[in-house]
Amino acid sequence: MAARRQKNVRRTVGKGGNFRSTKSGAGMTKKGIAAHRRANPGSKLKGAVTGKVKAGSKSAKRRSSYCSRSAGQMKMHGINCSKTPKKRICAARRRWKC
């Protein structure tokens, strides 16, 4: 009998809690990133750039790229973070310091 596949569910607590709650800034936890890398060999998934970065560094460019990309997602879905600050995208953008 074939093994039953579990659907990939975003959980913030309990078994498989690999995602942060919106209160703690959304996105994946370090544990979640490690689990993803184990499940997907060759993955280059990295965590959020949350600290201070030097202008022009790789991290600064990654942050800038994420901020631009997520701004496009917000525009596409008509999200205004000043009106709905509890949305996951808004929490993640705060964490990334966008």
C-alpha positions in Angstrom: 0.0 0.0 0.0 1.4 3.4 -1.0 2.3 5.8 1.8 -0.2 8.6 2.2 1.0 12.1 1.4 0.3 14.8 3.8 -0.8 18.1 2.3 1.7 21.0 2.8 -0.1 23.0 5.4 1.2 26.3 6.8 1.3 25.9 10.6 2.6 28.4 13.1 2.4 26.1 16.2 2.7 22.4 16.9 4.1 19.7 14.7 5.3 21.2 11.4 5.2 24.7 12.9 7.6 26.1 10.3 6.0 29.5 9.8 5.9 32.5 12.1 2.7 33.9 13.2 1.7 37.3 11.8 2.3 38.8 15.3 5.9 37.7 15.2 6.5 39.0 11.6 5.2 36.2 9.3 7.7 34.2 7.1 9.5 31.0 7.9 11.4 30.1 11.0 15.0 28.9 11.0 13.6 25.4 11.8 11.3 25.7 8.8 14.0 26.7 6.4 16.2 23.8 7.6 13.2 21.4 7.1 12.7 22.8 3.6 16.3 22.3 2.7 16.2 18.7 3.9 13.1 18.0 1.9 14.5 19.7 -1.2 18.2 19.0 -1.8 20.0 21.7 -3.6 17.6 24.4 -2.3 19.0 27.8 -1.8 16.2 29.1 0.4 17.4 31.8 2.9 15.8 33.6 5.8 14.7 37.2 6.0 17.3 40.0 6.1 16.3 41.6 9.4 19.5 43.2 10.7 21.6 46.2 9.8 23.2 45.9 6.4 25.9 47.8 4.5 24.7 49.7 1.5 25.4 47.8 -1.7 26.1 44.5 0.0 24.5 41.2 -1.1 22.1 41.3 1.8 21.0 44.9 1.0 20.3 43.9 -2.6 18.3 40.9 -1.4 16.3 43.1 0.9 15.7 45.7 -1.9 14.6 42.9 -4.3 12.2 41.4 -1.7 10.7 44.8 -0.9 10.1 45.6 -4.6 8.6 42.2 -5.2 6.3 42.3 -2.2 5.2 45.9 -3.1 4.1 44.5 -6.4 2.1 41.7 -4.7 0.4 44.3 -2.4 -0.5 46.4 -5.4 -1.8 43.4 -7.3 -4.0 42.4 -4.4 -5.1 45.9 -3.4 -3.6 45.6 0.1 -3.1 48.8 2.1 -1.0 48.1 5.2 -2.1 51.3 7.0 -5.7 50.0 6.9 -5.0 46.3 7.4 -1.6 45.9 9.3 -2.4 42.3 10.4 -2.1 40.8 6.9 0.8 38.4 6.5 2.4 40.4 3.7 2.4 43.6 5.9 3.9 41.8 8.9 6.6 40.3 6.6 7.4 43.7 5.1 7.8 45.1 8.6 10.2 42.3 9.5 12.3 42.9 6.4 12.3 46.6 7.2 10.7 47.6 3.9 
